[in-house]
Amino acid sequence: MMRKCERRSQRGVGLLQLALGMALAVSLAVGSIAMYGNVQRKQYAAQLFQEFKVIHEAIESLYRNRPGYDGFSIQVLANSGALPSAMVSSDSGGSVWSATRARLNVDPVRTSRCPTSIRPNCYDGYIIKIWNITPTACKDLAGRIFPGNPYQISIGSSMLAFYAPRSGASPQLTDVEAMKSACERVDGNGETDFRVSYIQR
């Protein structure tokens, strides 16, 4: 009788150990998946930011010795040879795509310093746009310091604008939090847009 009880007790302990081991394995697997997803999101946003810097440097290089950005377009940039070939597709006369499949675009802009009465085609700034990104990637971009001291950052279809300091310092914490909140205002596909504007100094 004693031996039967011992055997049952040992079987009970064995089953308990097995159950604990399985629970630990499941917990580790779930943690690994969550960690992998977090790493993937950080890599996605980091790649977007790196491509943004490549575009900014290409524009500054192309227009360094010009009085403005007259005639500037995404096709001009795509066909300039200033971007890595992997970022340029052949559709629509030369579009620029991120390796993450976010759509990248640029547009010239006109400020009050460039009145049409003086120069009808005068553009003294430009916008770099990142379309079709997730709120998570948008929030990560919101906390970064962009090159070249941008004067405005706009998020989402509402074009909610945040003015960036020209000193090159990161935005104030309240601005970052407001920007991250704006990133949650997504379109029907669960995505949003991120725009950074520059003007000539």
Backbone as a ProteinNet text record, in pm:
[ID]
protein_1_A
[PRIMARY]
MMRKCERRSQRGVGLLQLALGMALAVSLAVGSIAMYGNVQRKQYAAQLFQEFKVIHEAIESLYRNRPGYDGFSIQVLANSGALPSAMVSSDSGGSVWSATRARLNVDPVRTSRCPTSIRPNCYDGYIIKIWNITPTACKDLAGRIFPGNPYQISIGSSMLAFYAPRSGASPQLTDVEAMKSACERVDGNGETDFRVSYIQR
[TERTIARY]
82.5	0	85.8	190.5	281.7	347.1	386.6	454.3	359.5	231.8	133.7	116	108.8	94.5	214.7	335.6	458.3	459.6	416.4	414.4	316.2	197.8	99.3	153.3	218.9	276.7	382.6	466.7	572.3	512.1	403.9	336.9	276.6	219.1	160.5	264.4	380.5	490.3	540.7	549.3	596.1	502.6	372.2	274	278	295.5	305	427.8	541.2	664	646.3	579.5	555.1	467.5	361.2	271.6	343.9	427.7	505.3	603	665.8	760.5	692.5	573.5	499.3	455.5	411.3	369.8	486.2	604.3	723.7	761.1	752.3	785.7	692.4	561	462.6	489.5	521.2	549.9	671	775.8	896.1	867.6	785.5	753	675.7	576.9	497.6	585.8	675	766.9	859.3	907.4	996.5	924.8	799.4	721.2	698.5	663.7	641.1	769.7	883.1	1011.9	1049.5	1025.6	1056.8	973.5	842.4	756.1	802.8	849.5	898.9	1025.4	1114.4	1238	1204.2	1108.3	1067.3	1013.5	930.5	874	983.3	1079.5	1189	1274.8	1298.8	1377.4	1303.5	1172.3	1089.1	1099.9	1081.5	1087.1	1227.9	1328.7	1467.8	1500.3	1450.3	1475	1404.5	1280.4	1209.1	1286.5	1337.2	1409.4	1538.5	1606.8	1730.1	1701.2	1591.7	1555.2	1513.1	1447.9	1413.5	1540.5	1642.7	1768.4	1835	1826.3	1883.6	1816	1683.3	1607.6	1643.2	1648.7	1682.5	1821.3	1918.1	2054.5	2059.3	1980.2	1978.3	1920.9	1813.5	1752.2	1848.7	1909.1	2001.7	2120.9	2165.9	2278.7	2239.4	2121.1	2075.9	2050.4	2001.7	1958.4	2046.9	2164	2252.1	2286.1	2311.4	2355.5	2246.2	2121.4	2011.1	1933.3	1865.8	1794.5	1666.5	1615.4	1491.9	1470.5	1348.1	1315.4	1216.6	1226.1	1139	1154.1	1040.7	1043.1	1072.1	1080.7	1113.4	993.1	1017.8	910.9	971.4	885.7	932.4	1001.6	953.6	1016.7	1157.6	1174.7	1307.7	1403.5	1357.1	1441.1	1470.7	1367.1	1384.1	1478.6	1475.1	1557.5	1694.8	1722	1847.3	1968.2	1944.8	2056.2	2110.9	2047.5	2097.4	2048.9	1951.8	1897.8	1945.9	1954	1986.7	1883.4	1927.8	1836.1	1725.5	1751.6	1650.6	1530.4	1546.5	1437.8	1354.8	1397.1	1329.9	1261.8	1132.3	1059.2	1031.5	994.9	976.3	833	742.4	603.4	582.6	483.6	443.3	558.4	647.4	755.5	862.7	871.7	977.6	925.3	875.4	828.3	934.2	922.8	1018.3	943.7	995.1	933.9	1035.2	986.2	1068.9	1078.9	1186.8	1200.3	1092.4	1032	923.2	789.6	792.2	675	591.6	641.8	576.1	606.3	512.6	531.3	597	700.9	772.4	746.9	723.3	694.4	753.6	772.6	823.2	743.5	731.4	663.9	733	745.8	795.7	686.6	724.8	627.2	670.3	571	594.4	555.9	642.1	608.6	589.2	554.8	530	655.9	771.6	896.6	916	828.8	846.6	718.6	682.9	555.8	553.4	438.1	424.7	438.1	415.3	427.5	571.2	664.7	805.7	856.9	828.1	868.5	751.1	679	557.7	579.6	695.5	722.6	818	813.4	907.5	863.5	952.1	929.6	1053.9	1036.3	1153.2	1157.9	1082.5	1086.6	1036.7	1034.6	983.6	934.5	852	798.8	841.2	886.7	909.3	793.9	722.7	605.5	630.5	586.7	589.9	445.8	397.6	259.2	247.7	127.1	91.8	176.6	193.4	267	173.3	213.2	131.1	144.7	47.6	58.6	185.6	226.6	347.1	470.3	484.6	598.8	592	470.3	450.1	497.7	462.4	502.5	653.3	716.1	861.5	927.7	874.9	928.7	909.1	796.1	764.3	868.3	935.1	1031.8	1174	1193.5	1330.4	1368.1	1497.3	1548.6	1578.5	1505.7	1520.9	1636.8	1703.1	1817.5	1773.7	1864.7	1841.6	1747.6	1712	1624.7	1494.6	1403	1274.5	1195.9	1108.6	1031.2	889.6	846.4	711.8	699.7	624.5	592.3	440.8	384.9	239.9	209.4	103.7	69.4	-75.2	-97.3	-232.3	-301.9	-419.7	-495	-544.2	-549.5	-594.9	-485.8	-362.3	-248.4	-222.9	-244.5	-216.2	-67.6	-35.6	102.5	168.9	295.9	378.7	504.9	534.3	649.5	774.7	873	996.8	1094.9	1174	1274.9	1382.9	1436.1	1538	1678.3	1689.6	1821.6	1874.2	1787.9	1828.7	1798.9	1749.8	1715.6	1585.7	1559.8	1435.9	1318.9	1197.8	1080.7	1058.8	986	953.4	869.9	874.7	803.4	654.5	595.7	452.8	423.5	513.9	496.3	504.1	598.7	615.7	491.1	439.2	320.1	200	188.7	78.6	94.3	218.3	244.8	207.6	244.7	212.7	61.7	-7.3	-152.6	-212.3	-154.3	-201.2	-178.6	-77.1	-47.1	-158.6	-243.2	-352.3	-470.2	-470.9	-581.9	-556.7	-592.4	-559.3	-672.2	-640.4	-741.9	-814.8	-893.9	-972.6	-889.3	-762.6	-673.7	-589.1	-616.9	-538.4	-400.5	-382.5	-252	-263.1	-147.7	-146.2	-30.1	-15.3	92	175.2	300.4	394	466.7	457.7	518	614	729	827.7	862.1	846.5	867.1	999	1061.2	1186.2	1173	1242.2	1253.2	1399.6	1431.9	1570.1	1606.6	1728.4	1775.6	1828.4
-121.2	0	126	125.4	240.2	266.5	154.4	171.5	230.2	185.5	240.1	389.8	429.1	572.6	651	593.9	662.1	679.2	568.3	576.1	682.2	685.9	788.4	929.2	943	1072.9	1115.8	1018.3	1049.6	1088.6	1012.7	1047.9	1187.3	1221.1	1354	1463.9	1437.3	1534.9	1548.9	1435.9	1438.9	1517.9	1497	1571.8	1720.5	1751	1891	1957.2	1886.6	1939.9	1960.7	1862.8	1874.3	1996	2012.6	2126.4	2258.4	2264.8	2387.2	2414.3	2306.7	2322	2373.1	2319.7	2364.8	2509.9	2544.9	2683.7	2779.3	2738.2	2821.5	2835.3	2723.8	2726.9	2818.5	2810.5	2897.3	3043.7	3071	3207.9	3263.8	3181.8	3225.3	3249.3	3161.4	3176.3	3305	3331.5	3454.6	3577.2	3572.2	3683.8	3705.4	3595.5	3604.7	3665	3623.9	3678.5	3828	3867.6	4010.7	4090	4033.3	4101.5	4112.8	4006	4007.2	4113.3	4120.4	4220.9	4361.9	4385.2	4516.7	4552.8	4454.7	4476.6	4508.8	4435.1	4458.4	4599.5	4645.9	4780.9	4886.8	4866.4	4963.1	4966.3	4849.3	4843.6	4912.1	4893	4956.1	5108.3	5162.6	5307.4	5360.8	5285.4	5328.3	5334.6	5238.4	5238.9	5355.3	5382.8	5497.8	5626.6	5641.9	5763.1	5775.6	5664	5665.6	5706.8	5656.4	5692.8	5839.7	5886.9	6029.1	6113.2	6075.7	6151.2	6147.3	6032	6020.1	6118.3	6127.4	6219.8	6364.4	6396.6	6533.5	6573.2	6485.4	6514.1	6529.1	6446.2	6454.4	6588.2	6633.6	6761.8	6876.8	6875.6	6982.2	6986.2	6869.6	6863.6	6918	6881.3	6924.1	7075	7134	7274.2	7366.2	7319.2	7397.6	7534.6	7541.8	7667.7	7733.3	7701.5	7761	7857.6	7955.3	8055.3	8001.8	7889.9	7834.7	7693.3	7646.4	7509.3	7508.8	7608.4	7618.6	7492.8	7437	7320.8	7189.3	7193.7	7073.2	6977.9	6848.4	6748.6	6613.7	6517.8	6383.8	6320.4	6353.6	6299.1	6354	6483.8	6544.4	6474.6	6450.8	6384.7	6240.7	6168.7	6027.7	6011.7	6107.5	6096.7	6161.9	6219.4	6293.4	6202.9	6078.6	5988.5	6009	6097	6127.5	6027.8	5943.1	5845.6	5704.8	5616.4	5476.1	5417.2	5335.6	5280.5	5197.1	5139	5056.2	5138.3	5269.5	5355.8	5411	5388.4	5447.7	5338.8	5355.2	5260.4	5325	5243.2	5293.7	5337.1	5320.2	5356.1	5506.3	5555.3	5697.2	5792.6	5755.2	5845	5861.5	5772.3	5779.5	5813.6	5716.1	5737.1	5689.2	5733.8	5694	5614.9	5496.8	5410.2	5375.6	5363	5312.5	5161.7	5104.7	4959.2	4896.5	4975.8	4927	4934.2	4982.7	5000.8	5122.1	5207.3	5336.6	5423.2	5504.8	5591	5720.4	5761	5883.8	5986.3	6109.9	6211.8	6344.7	6434.4	6568.7	6670.3	6790.3	6899.8	7030.6	7123.2	7256.3	7334	7428.1	7512.7	7658.8	7745.3	7889	7952.1	8033.8	8105.7	8253	8332	8475.1	8548.9	8487.7	8551.7	8545.5	8469.2	8445.7	8483.9	8613.1	8655	8632.9	8594.7	8569.5	8697.6	8812.4	8939.1	8966.4	8907.3	8926.9	8814.4	8689.8	8573.2	8477.7	8473.1	8391	8243.6	8190.8	8049.6	8030	8122.8	8119.2	8020.7	7930.6	7837.9	7839.2	7873.1	7885.6	7774.8	7668.7	7556.9	7429.7	7324.3	7196.3	7110.4	7012.7	6918.9	6777.9	6701.7	6558.2	6486.4	6403.4	6334.7	6184.2	6124.5	5978.4	5933.2	5863.2	5818.7	5673.9	5638.2	5497.8	5433.5	5501.6	5440	5411.4	5318.7	5280.6	5384.7	5390.8	5482.8	5457.7	5331.5	5299.2	5362.6	5349.3	5409.6	5561.8	5615.3	5759.8	5811.4	5741.4	5782.6	5777.7	5677.4	5667.4	5783.5	5819.6	5934	6063.8	6073.2	6196.4	6227.9	6127.4	6149.7	6168.9	6176.2	6187.3	6331.8	6355.8	6487.1	6482.2	6560	6556.7	6644.7	6607.3	6684.5	6817.9	6913.1	7038.8	7136.8	7116.3	7209.5	7241	7145.6	7172.9	7279.1	7349.2	7452.3	7406.2	7294.4	7247.8	7097.3	7029.5	6888.3	6875.9	6810.4	6791.3	6642.6	6605.6	6464.4	6440.4	6338.2	6295.1	6381.3	6336.5	6407.5	6543.4	6563.1	6691.9	6798.1	6755.2	6845.9	6919.7	6853	6911.5	6945.5	7072.7	7118.6	7140.2	7104.1	7126.6	7198.9	7310.1	7387.8	7338.2	7302.2	7246.6	7359.2	7347.1	7448.9	7449.7	7564.9	7573	7552.1	7529.7	7510.6	7369.5	7280.6	7142.4	7056.5	7118.2	7040.5	6965.6	6864.9	6789.7	6875.3	6849.3	6925.2	6907.7	7000.5	6989	6863.3	6810.8	6688.1	6699	6814.6	6831.5	6823.6	6877.4	6868.9	6724.5	6649	6509.3	6429.5	6453.2	6380.7	6417.4	6544.5	6587	6526.6	6519.1	6459	6311.2	6242.2	6099.3	6077.5	6169.6	6161.5	6179.7	6271.5	6295.7	6173.7	6096.1	5975.3	5872.8	5883.7	5788.5	5817.3	5935.8	5972.5	5913.5	5787.8	5713.7	5720.7	5679.8	5675.8	5541.5	5513.8	5391.2	5264.5	5278.2	5161.9	5145.7	5229.5	5221.7	5281.6	5372.8	5434.9	5586.5	5651.4	5797.3	5849.1	5980.8	6044.6	6132.3	6150.8	6230.6	6324	6454.9	6554.3	6644.5	6667.9	6756.9	6865	6992	7104.8	7177	7224.9	7301.7	7430	7535.2	7658	7694.8	7770.6	7815.5	7911.8	7899.9	7989.9	8118.4
0	0	0	79.4	89.1	-46.7	-114.4	-243.5	-348.9	-344.3	-438.4	-417.4	-291.9	-259.6	-307.5	-290.8	-333.8	-485.4	-555.7	-701.3	-750.6	-686	-723.3	-695.6	-582.4	-546.6	-646.3	-687.2	-784.4	-919.4	-959.3	-1085.1	-1077.6	-962.6	-944.1	-953	-889.9	-895.6	-1038.5	-1110.2	-1249.7	-1338.7	-1323.3	-1402.3	-1370.2	-1242.5	-1201.7	-1262.2	-1261.6	-1321.1	-1471.1	-1535.9	-1680.1	-1711.3	-1630.1	-1650.4	-1629.8	-1526	-1500.3	-1613.1	-1663	-1774.1	-1899.3	-1928.7	-2047.3	-2032.1	-1911.1	-1887.2	-1906	-1858.7	-1874.6	-2021.3	-2095.5	-2238.3	-2315.1	-2283.3	-2350.1	-2317.3	-2190.5	-2147	-2220	-2232.7	-2303.2	-2450.7	-2510.6	-2652.3	-2677.8	-2590.8	-2605.4	-2588	-2489.6	-2467.2	-2585.3	-2644.6	-2760.3	-2879.9	-2901.2	-3012.6	-2994	-2871.5	-2843.4	-2863.2	-2816.8	-2831.4	-2978.8	-3055.7	-3198.7	-3270.4	-3234.6	-3295.8	-3264.5	-3142.1	-3102.3	-3178.8	-3195.4	-3271.9	-3416.9	-3473.6	-3611.9	-3630.3	-3535.8	-3545.1	-3536.4	-3448.7	-3434.8	-3561.8	-3620.9	-3744.1	-3858.5	-3865.6	-3968.2	-3960.2	-3839.6	-3820.5	-3844.6	-3801.7	-3822.2	-3970.5	-4046.9	-4190.7	-4258.3	-4215.9	-4269.6	-4244.5	-4122.3	-4085.6	-4166.6	-4188.8	-4267.4	-4410.9	-4468.2	-4604.5	-4611.8	-4507.8	-4501.1	-4509.4	-4433.3	-4433.2	-4570.7	-4637.7	-4772.4	-4867.6	-4859.7	-4945.8	-4912.9	-4785.1	-4744	-4795.3	-4780.9	-4826.6	-4977.8	-5049.7	-5196.2	-5242.5	-5178.6	-5215.6	-5187.8	-5069.5	-5034.2	-5129	-5171.8	-5265.4	-5403	-5450.4	-5582.9	-5590.1	-5479.7	-5482.9	-5399.2	-5365.1	-5277.1	-5335.1	-5464.9	-5525.9	-5610.4	-5582.1	-5656.9	-5566.8	-5627	-5545.5	-5482	-5530.4	-5475.8	-5526.7	-5510.8	-5550.5	-5667.2	-5754.2	-5870.4	-5957.2	-5999.1	-6086.5	-6016.4	-5884.8	-5809.6	-5804.6	-5817.6	-5809.9	-5773.4	-5745.5	-5713.2	-5833.7	-5955.9	-6076.2	-6093.6	-6066.5	-6075.6	-5980	-5858.7	-5759.6	-5799.5	-5845.2	-5882	-6000.2	-6093.8	-6214.4	-6200.7	-6084.3	-6065.9	-6046.6	-6008	-5977.4	-5837.8	-5760.3	-5625.8	-5521.1	-5559	-5464.8	-5498.4	-5400.9	-5428.9	-5524.4	-5619.4	-5719.7	-5656.4	-5540	-5473.4	-5427.9	-5414.9	-5368.9	-5483.5	-5607.9	-5723	-5804.4	-5828.2	-5912.1	-6046.1	-6143.4	-6279.4	-6307.3	-6210.5	-6236.5	-6226.3	-6297.2	-6292.3	-6319.5	-6409.2	-6447.3	-6342.6	-6248.3	-6148.4	-6010.6	-5940.8	-5804.5	-5706.5	-5583.2	-5479.9	-5372.9	-5344.4	-5244.4	-5137.3	-5016	-4908.1	-4921.8	-4871.5	-4870.4	-4782.8	-4695	-4610.8	-4684.1	-4808.6	-4894	-4855.8	-4772.1	-4750.7	-4873.1	-4912.6	-5028.9	-4983.1	-5053	-5019.9	-5130.5	-5092.8	-5192.5	-5147.8	-5242	-5211.4	-5292.6	-5239.1	-5309	-5274.1	-5372.7	-5338.8	-5267.6	-5182.1	-5113.5	-5123	-5111.6	-5118.9	-4985.6	-4929	-4806.8	-4839.6	-4739.9	-4761	-4802.8	-4784.8	-4826.1	-4976.6	-5045.6	-5188.5	-5263.9	-5267	-5328.1	-5479.3	-5530.4	-5674.3	-5755.4	-5692.2	-5765.3	-5807.1	-5735.5	-5767.9	-5858.1	-5818.1	-5897.5	-5903.7	-6017.1	-6027.6	-5993	-6023.4	-5997.6	-5881.4	-5789.7	-5678.4	-5570.5	-5533.5	-5421.6	-5334.5	-5208.6	-5121.3	-5015	-5036.2	-4942.9	-5006.9	-4928.4	-4979.1	-4862.7	-4897.1	-4798.8	-4837.6	-4740.3	-4759.1	-4690.9	-4767.8	-4714.4	-4708.4	-4601.3	-4587.1	-4574.1	-4674.9	-4676.6	-4629.3	-4587.6	-4560.8	-4452.7	-4340.3	-4230.1	-4113.4	-4030.3	-3915.8	-3804.8	-3714.1	-3600	-3519.1	-3507.6	-3430.8	-3494.2	-3626.5	-3696.5	-3689.4	-3699.8	-3689.9	-3555	-3448.6	-3313.9	-3297.5	-3356.8	-3347.5	-3420.8	-3537.6	-3611.9	-3534	-3464	-3389.9	-3283.6	-3230.4	-3123.8	-3172	-3303	-3356.8	-3388.9	-3397.5	-3436.4	-3586.1	-3664	-3808.5	-3853.5	-3961.8	-4010.5	-4069.7	-4068.4	-4137.8	-4071.9	-3946.7	-3874.5	-3948.3	-3958.3	-4024.7	-3949.2	-4022	-3952.6	-3921.7	-3978.7	-3947.5	-3971.7	-3886.1	-3903.4	-3901.7	-4003	-4011.6	-4010.9	-3941.7	-3926.7	-3965.1	-4046.5	-4080.1	-4182.8	-4223	-4326.4	-4279.5	-4148.5	-4095.7	-4104.4	-4141.7	-4152.8	-4021.4	-3909.4	-3778.7	-3772.1	-3749.8	-3762	-3626.8	-3621.1	-3502.9	-3550.4	-3487.3	-3530.5	-3459.8	-3538	-3483.8	-3453	-3348.6	-3318.3	-3425	-3454.4	-3559.7	-3505.1	-3378.7	-3318.9	-3340.6	-3390	-3408.5	-3288	-3180.2	-3061.2	-3085.1	-3004.1	-3019.2	-2970.8	-3021	-2975.1	-2825.3	-2766.9	-2625.7	-2602.1	-2480.4	-2448.5	-2479	-2447.7	-2473.9	-2622.6	-2704.5	-2849.4	-2896	-2843.4	-2882.7	-2846.7	-2727.7	-2684.7	-2772	-2807.5	-2895	-3034.2	-3081.6	-3211.9	-3211	-3103.3	-3093.2	-3087.7	-3021.8	-3016.4	-3156.1	-3233.1	-3369.8	-3458.1	-3426.3	-3504.8	-3496.5	-3393.6	-3376.4	-3469.2	-3529.8	-3618.5	-3756.9	-3772.7	-3894.5	-3996.7	-4120.7	-4225.8	-4221.4	-4324.5	-4327.8	-4333.6	-4374.9	-4380.8	-4255.3	-4154	-4031.6	-4045.1	-4142.2	-4168.4	-4158.6	-4160.1	-4155.2	-4238.9	-4246.6	-4322.7	-4230.2	-4266.8	-4186	-4280.9	-4255.9	-4346.4	-4268.9	-4328.8	-4267.9	-4368.3	-4328.6	-4418.8	-4388.1	-4494.9	-4482.4	-4562.7	-4520.7	-4599.5	-4608.5	-4713.9	-4730.4	-4618.7	-4570.9	-4464.3	-4526
[MASK]
+++++++++++++++++++++++++++++++++++++++++++++++++++++++++++++++++++++++++++++++++++++++++++++++++++++++++++++++++++++++++++++++++++++++++++++++++++++++++++++++++++++++++++++++++++++++++++++++++++++++++

